[in-house]
Amino acid sequence: MIKRSSEATDHVWALLGGDPALTASVEYTGPETALSGRLPARLPVREAARATVAVCALAAAELLAARRGGPPPRVRVDDGAVATAFASERHVRRDGRAPASFAPLSRFWRTADGWVRTHANYPHHRARLLAALAVPDPGPDADAAPLVDRVAAELAGREAARVEELVCAAGGLAVAVRTPHEWAVHPQGAAVARRPLLALERLAEGPARELGAPSGALPAEGLRVLDLTRVLAGPVATRTLALLGADVLRVDSPSLPESQELHDDTGAGKRSTVLDLARTADRATFEELLATADVVVTGYRPGALDRFGLAPQALAERRPGLVVGQLSAWGSYGPWGDRRGFDSLVQAACGIAATEPGPGGGPGALPAQALDHGTGYLLAAALLRAVTEQRAIGGTHLARFALAQTAAWLARDVPHDDGMPAPGADAHDPTPWLAEAEGPLGRLRYARSPVEFTGSPRDWARRPGRWGADAPAWL
């Protein structure tokens, strides 16, 4: 069934500066139970998901037309593909094995005056959380149940806001669960509310780059993308650029561990290398990569990479004509402008956890990490639009996103589609939108990309390899 045009798509495409006439070419298809069955929520998650994928596909179609001539190909948004892709990390299987879920210390906890949400999936975050609470760490191989009980007892006697500040000061991750009103009057919430969903600007002068016509239907063919992002929105964006033909090289620090299971999902189409930018030799290698890069995407907390000359203005001076994407959890402004964050924490802080029902009347969560996935497709759309603009008018272009701004857009600006089935409709069967293939590390099951236009690629050109194992060089 072809459904009506999406008001949310029109709104976001306008924010991206796209030709409004192009949204009329988008076809919304697929089983109507797909998004409501897989993404049931009080907030308009399914409408937001559909819109983010639609504008990403539109931006890809627009760039393809700009490079090869003629009108942009028609865009198709399949609700089943969208629902499956928004939970892609849950569908991954390597040799039949499912990925691990959230770590035992990543969860909601009762406090003396409410709830707090913690994130401790990475070993260093776990260690900082326990150190902040003065709870001895029995080690990763110890039975988790006694540790969970000890942390629960420790938090039960503390105020949520005090826990938030204490853990943050120790470099860990914890936020108090707030209602939408409490977030609105919080200084960071107020700062977020004053900003739009995204910022896409021409940052500085720079020469226009002639990419030439692609050999087929790959709009990003020939683009070199340096991917300095981590879980989950940034890797979703760069995974999409890789699908569309870009040479994407992910660069990580050897001192920050990464989950191979997450890389099995978001590493599709890319290569992955490890460089320590504090070492002279590795820094020189990185500078050689940057010298011929077209796009740089960063996803670390604001300011974390500035000492390596990776702030947007510094990049504009060193590599005029670059397209830069910058992603953070809370934004680069306000009292939380330098804080770490993840999707689950943003949901807890900004009122989503209080809005969505949880078990036993406690705080809940969206049915997928929709802030991450949605922001990922929006970021990819902005980067593609920036490349199109750069070809036409030159300049260095900057796209800025924050998960908190996506959360504000979801809660405030995305209209509910009254024509969709109510939450709790028949469960969505993802099977038609999953694929299996042999990869470097075994047989991999994964979700197909939902980004589709006439003639678009239906799969990535390469399966994910071992994280960090590729050479630091362009293809």
C-alpha positions, 0 to 999 in steps of 0.5 A: 500500500502507498501511504500519503506524504509525510509531514515530518519528512517535509519539515526535516527536508526543509531544515536541510535546505532541500528542494521542497518539490522533491518530497512529492516523489517519495513513496511510503510502502509496506505493511502498516503493522510493521512500524506500529508492531515493532516500534510501539510507543506513546511518542511518534517514533514510527513517524520520526523513523520514517522521516529520517530514512526518507530524507536520507534517501532523498539526499542520496537521490539528489546527489546522484542526479547532480553528478550524472544529470537528469532528474533524481530517482524516485525514493521508496520508504518501506515501513518493514525495512525501517522497523527492522533497521531501527533495531539492526543491532538486535538482529545481528547473528554471527554463526548463529550467536546473538549479541550480548544485551546491556551490561548488568550495571546499565539500567534504571535504579531506584534512588531515595527520591526517584530514579537514575539511569546508568551506562556501564557497557564499556569496562572503563565506564563500569570502573568509574561508576563503581569508583564514584560509588565506592563499591569494590569491583569484583572483576568482570568474571565475577557473578553479577548478582551480588554486585547489582545488589550492592549498587542498588543498596548504595543508590537507594539511599542517595538523591538522583541528582547527587548521583548524577553529579558524583558519577559524572565528576568521576568520568562515569555515566549516570543521569537522573530520570526527569519528567518532560517539565523537569527537563524543560526547566533544567538549564541544559534542557532549556538550552536544547529547546532554543535550538533546532533539530539540526544545524547545516552551515557553510563554515568557511571558504573553500574550492568546489570539488568535482567528483565526476559522474559515478559509474553506476547508481552510487551517489557517494562513489569516490568520496573519502570519509574519515569516521571518528565516531562510536556507538551508535548514531555516527556509525549508522551514518557512515555505514549508510555512506558506505552503502552508497559507495563512499570509501569509509575508514573508521579510526579509533584509539587503541586505548578505547575498547570497542565491541566486535558485536557492535562492529558486526552491525555498524561496520558494514561496508567500511574498513576499521583501523586504530591510530593513537593520535598522541603518537608522532608516527600515528599522527603523521599517518592520520594527517596523510589521510586527512589531506585527501579526505572529503568528509570527516565525521566526529562523534566524541564529546565536544572538545575531546578531539580539539587538541588534535586539530579536529575542531570544525574551524581547525579542520576548515583551515587545514583542509578547505572544502571539507564537509564536516559532521559533528555529533554529540549527546547533549550538544556543544553548549550549556552546562552539559556541553562537555559531557558524555552520553548515550541514547539511553541516558538522553531518553532518561534525562529529557523526559522520554523514560518518564513518558514511556511506560516501564515495568511495574510503573517505573521509567521505560524506554523507546522500543528501539534506540531511536534517537541513535538510529534516527540521528544517524540517518539525519546525519547521513542526509545532512552530509550528502546534502552538504556534498551536493552544495559543496560541488555547486558553491564550494566552501567548507560545510558543517553539519551539527547534531545532538541526540538531545535535539533529536529527542526534543524534535521527537517530543515536540515537532513530529506529528502523530500519523492518525492513519497508522494502527495503534501501538500494540498491533500485530508484531512485525516479522523482520525476516523479509528485511534480513540477509545472511552472508559469509564474512571474514569472521563467519556467517553473518545475519544482518538487517538490510539498509532501509535507504532505497531509491530507483536503482539503489544498492540493496546491500553493502559491498563488503562484510564487517571485518575484525575491528581495528584490523585494517591498514590506515590507508585509502583504497 
